[in-house]
């Protein structure tokens, strides 16, 4: 999770609905739909590290347990959690993703 607080003023943006894409190295990109009107828009934006399924800023047993439950079909991941769990980037959350997260937690093979 990247933690940066800030205020951004975008001048000259016409009223309408836009897609805001937020990304950073070793993080999972997230998109937000933003509607610009006459009032200020405030957004609480968060992106997670690859493998940080629960968004607490660390990759721990909690993360790989969520992936294992998903793989065993005893738990579900929402769309963004699934993107965070797909550490090999193949579009699927599989045992190989679980194994990579576990190796990261054990510090035997870091994800980034």
PyMOL commands that set and color helices and strands:
alter all, ss='L'
color gray80, all
select helices_A, chain A and resi 61-71+79-85+95-105
alter helices_A, ss='H'
color red, helices_A
select strands_A, chain A and resi 16-22+30-36
alter strands_A, ss='S'
color yellow, strands_A
deselect
rebuild
show_as cartoon
